[in-house]
Amino acid sequence: MKFTTIRQYLLVLMASSIIKIMCSSLYGNETDRLSLLEFKKAISMDPQQALMSWNDSNYFCSWEGVSCRVKTPHRVISLNLTNRGLIGQMSPSLGNLTFLKFLFLPANSFTGEIPQSLGNMHHLQIIYLSNNTLQGKIPNLANCSNLKVLWLNGNNLVGQIPADLPQRFQSLQLSINSLTGPIPVYVANITTLKRFSCLYNNIDGNIPDDFAKLPVLVYLHLGANKLAGQFPQAILNLSTLVELTLASNHLSGELPSNIGDSVPNLQKFQLGGNFFYGHIPNSLTNASKLNLIDISINSFTGVVPRSIGKLTKLSWLNLELNKFHAHSQKDLEFMNSLANCTELQMFSIYGNRFEGNVPNSFGNHSTQLQYIHMGLNQFSGLIPSGIANIPNLIALELGGNLFTTVIPDWLGGLKSLQTLSLFNNLFTGPIPPSLSNLSNLVELGLSTNQLDGYIPPSLGYLQVLEEFTISHNNINGWVPNEIFGIPTISLIWLSFNYLEGELPSEVGNAKQLMYLHLTSNKLSGDIPSTLGNCESLVDIKLDQNVFTGNIPITLGNISSLRGLNLSHNNLSGTIPVSLGDLELLQQLDLSFNHLTGHVPTKGVFKNTTAIQIDGNQGLCGGIPELHLLECPVMPLNSTKHKHSVGLKVVIPLATTVSLAVTIVFALFFWREKQKRKSVSLPSFDSSFPKVSYHDLARATDGFSASNLIGRGRYGSVYKAQLFQGRNVVAVKVFSLETKGAQKSFIAECNALRNVRHRNLVPILTACSTIDSRGNDFKALVYKFMTRGDLYELLYSTGDDENTSTSNHITLAQRLSIIVDVADALEYLHHNNQGTIVHCDLKPSNILLDDNMTAHVGDFGLARLKIDSTASTSADSTSSIAIKGTIGYIAPECASGGGQVSTVADVYSFGIILLEIFLRKRPTDNMFKDGLDIAKYVEMNSPDRTLNIVDPELLDDKQLQEIPVTMKEKCIECLVSVLNTGLCCVKISPNERMAMQEVAARLHVIKEAYAKAISGNNGIICIIRSTI
């Protein structure tokens, strides 16, 4: 009986235990199932139907992406929905999956914050949430005691790196977020840490010294942050380190001499984009496992050690944009030592100070070499023939050197070549037809050499070519129609050559063509109407040729067009109304042709700063701001037509006679009144409206101080309401009692009456009369520039008088301004019937309109020279002791004994360029004891460029929002701009560039910057371009 009672008790106990276990199992299972369904509810879009199986008809452990443990109770241990395109938020219900070990949700579009509930999941080992759009701060995960891997890279997380991470951490990946603050010292206590990656954030400070205690750290990636200070000493104790990335920070100083001995296992060493200086430590080559070295964009000096050849596993060597030099062939021995680096694929020494002949043996050994970048040095002689033995070469960039003789035929044997850049050298002879064998060629850049002969039609065989540039050479012959048959061609620059004949109608076949530049050739005939079929065109430059006929109406079909320059040709007929329908068109230059008829009023024609139509005597109508004559009403019958013809003859004849009489009378009256040395007054044609002294006095309220906007050497400038109050203008009244003012007025009239360019201050009219007291009065009326002058923009502090903050000027705006000024000077020097030398170029003479377009003004010291080639001819001699302004005067003119020449303008331009990007006056107090702004830039270029430019440029919002690779290209553009400025301020006038070349270079840089900002890597600055 007793035994039966005990047995019944045990049975009841077992049953209750089983029920308890079953209830517990069912409760756990149900909790996980409901948690997953809550997770699903937070998903707003599931384009791949990844969660279709998540329903009651399927056991939740069989749902897609869900894994449960084998033994009962079946609890969720893994959730893997990698790259399923899910859109929504991460539900806090995930925290109820208490047995979860692995959470994989990368490559989706999760938004919102990471749930705090994850911090209570003690079993979690891996959290992988990379490449979403998660926001907010990283949650507290200190209680996740088993967490080993946390990958949150590629999100929008903010705040600081958590200071209380679990102690079993092995891999922490936080790259590509917006994290701030320093690296917590606490991280150094995680002795199991193998990977710490925090690239592309805003981390500041330096690497804590306690990092030396990390015994198994293998990967340390901290590039693209704001780290500062010296090279982190803690790294020298990390003997297990394999990859070190500190690129694109603000680190400085010299590298430790024992660095290679301290990190013997190092394979990747990236320090590019910092401020390191000194020599490459010899010990670096003792790290024999190195396969990647990138120390570009620093200030390293000296000779590259020959021992670099000891690194037999080296595949990537980037030393570009430093100050390494080679003054003898011995200094170039490191290039021969690379014969031992049989795995080398990329070699760049671009932008250093190497000179001499590249060893012929270079390339004989490196069969794996794919990229060679040696541009912007001073290499001379021949292209080393050893390069012919590199079968896998993809890019050969030698631009910006002093290589001579003909381009070798053997280049056509490099069958894998995609980029060939030989711009800005001294190559002569023809373009080798053998280049047509490069069937993989994408970019061919031969600009700014001394090439002659014709363009080989066989280049049309290059069926993947995208960019073809041969500007600034001596190429003659015809434009081959074959190049327009290349299906991928997007850029054709053939400007400044001697091409003749017609532009082939086959141009319409180039459907991908974006840039067509044929400026300054001898092309003739009609512009083919098929050009309108090039639906991708962005910029067309056909100016300075001898094209005839009408402007094709079909150009109005190019909806992507932003710039069109047809100026200085012999075009006739009317302006197509269809051009006004191009919504993206920003600049239109039709000046100096023979166009007639009505000027359209839609689209780009509404903006007077966007169009140039001067030099076309038959145009009429348009918007009132153009000040054109009204178009005549067409007669309705033949009688009226005859009267019309008569009027067309009589009126101009009467006007001409009347104007001649008026001019003669004015000259006679003026000569009698002055009784001084005769100076012939300039004449203006009837398109300039007439204004009297009383008109100007009334428009300026009697020349009141309230309307005074500036004073100059020879007069004052007033703001005025003129032409029935329709226009705000600037009136420059000359102080004729000042010696030289009379000549200044004449000089400015002579300079401006026949020139028209979008970047010259438009002169509206002139007034030469007597005032109300009978005294001589002379004034010029200009279009009013609302943004003031460049000097004011650079150095004023905005509208708030209580602030000391300067006007914000972006890098893009500065580039645009300097390109505008370059275009104006190029026009004055090279594109007019007579060369005009400005003689007083400075920031206060550069005015800005509403669109921040720059206009050069104040031609009071200008000199007109009929022979544009005689830059130092006798007729250019100045009659003023010193012409110009201190700080901007060319050295040869500073003493007053020099002669006026275009190269003196180039010098002034170069100073202004440097001033714009440094935001330092050339007369700044720091420039003394023989140091001037040009020497200051030269001694810091290119490696310390970022130290001397206006700090505002480095904080440019556009630069902060783009990837580091693109940011580096933008910095390259900045370096290139300053290099161009330095080429303009050479002490010897003969060494300065002509404005044609300056303008061409700056246009390339500006376009390269725009492409870098937009993420298009098609043209990489003048550094990597084919100008």
Secondary structure by P-SEA (a helix, b strand, c coil): caaaaaaaaaaaaaaaaaaaaaaaaaaaaaaaaaaaaaaaaacccccccccccccccccccccccbbbbccccccccbbbbccccccccccccccccccccbbbbccccccccccccccccccccbbbbcccccccccccccccccccbbbbccccccccccccccccccbbbbccccccccccccccccccccbbbbccccccccccccccccccccbbbbccccccccccccccccccccbbbbcccccccccccccccccccccbbbbccccccccccccccccccccbbbbccccccccccccccccccccbbbbcccbbbbcccccccccccccccccccbbbbcccccccccccccccccccccbbbbccccccccccccccccccccbbbbccccccccccccccccccccbbbbccccccccccccccccccccbbbbccccccccccccccccccccbbbbccccccccccccccccccccbbbbccccccccccccccccccccbbbbccccccccccccccccccccbbbbccccccccccccccccccccbbbbccccccccccccccccccccbbbbcccccccccccccccccccccccccccccccccccccccccccccccaaaaaaaaaaaaaaaaaaaaaaaaaaaaaaaaaaaaacccbbbbbbbcccbbbbcaaaaaaaaccccccccccccccbbbbbbbccccccbbbbbbbcccccaaaaaaaaaaaacccccccccccccccccccccccccccccccccccccccccccccccccccccccccccaaaaaaaaaaaaaaaaaacccccbbbbcccccccccccccccbbbbcccccbbbbccccccccccccccccccccccccccccccccccccaaaaaaaaaaaaaaaaaccccccccccccccaaaaaaaacccccccccccccccccccccccaaaaaaaaaaaaaaaaaaaaaacccccccccaaaaaaaaaaaaaaaaaaaaccccccccccccc
